[in-house]
Amino acid sequence: MRNLLAAAMLLSTLALAPVWAATPCPNSGLQTIKVVFETAKGRFPYRVEVAATSEQQACGMMFRESMAPGTGMRFPMQPPRATGFWMENTILPLDIIFVSPQGRVLNVRQGQPYSRDVLASAGITADVIELAAGEAKRIGLKPGDRVKR
């Protein structure tokens, strides 16, 4: 009887497990492009992976334990829209940069690991770009700065 109860509890737990627990996130092997931020301090190029599909965007930087210098991830918003990001299952602190359809920074938010707080865009967003925490401050990135992709 005890074994039957334990098996039933295990099955109910597995049934409630999120889909990503059963299958790996499609957040590796993504296409990489160059993105350049133009700030008052200069031009700053980054190599960013493109999370193009809804599945790739849902996973984003989740579960990654490191990030190489000068890299990030781009989330194209098709169609452009107001959006928000959160950091559940994201180990690394990130700068989340919301970019307008005109290629200008709308706002920059600091994402904290594992947070469920929604970090909202300051308007209609064509791209969201995630960089390692502190990069936006280091390069002097501010709303209105140009982003070339």
FENCORHU-V563015 format. One record per backbone hydrogen bond with DSSP energy under -0.5 kcal/mol. NH is the residue of the N-H (numbers start at 1). CO is the residue of the C=O. If there is no record, write none. Layout:
# FENCORHU-V563015
((NH,CO) (NH,CO))
This chain:
# FENCORHU-V563015
((5,1) (6,2) (7,3) (8,4) (9,5) (10,6) (11,7) (12,8) (13,9) (14,10) (15,11) (16,12) (17,13) (17,14) (21,18) (22,18) (22,19) (23,19) (27,25) (33,48) (35,46) (36,148) (37,44) (38,36) (38,146) (39,37) (39,42) (41,139) (42,39) (44,37) (46,35) (47,70) (48,33) (48,46) (49,72) (50,31) (51,49) (51,74) (52,50) (57,53) (58,54) (59,55) (60,56) (62,59) (63,89) (64,61) (71,68) (72,47) (73,130) (74,49) (75,128) (76,74) (77,126) (78,76) (79,77) (81,125) (85,119) (87,115) (90,87) (91,89) (94,111) (95,131) (96,94) (96,109) (97,95) (97,129) (98,96) (98,107) (99,127) (100,104) (103,100) (105,145) (106,98) (107,98) (109,96) (111,94) (111,109) (114,87) (114,90) (115,112) (119,85) (120,118) (121,83) (125,81) (126,99) (127,99) (128,75) (129,97) (130,73) (131,95) (132,71) (133,93) (135,132) (138,134) (139,135) (140,136) (140,137) (141,136) (144,105) (145,142) (146,38) (147,103) (148,36))
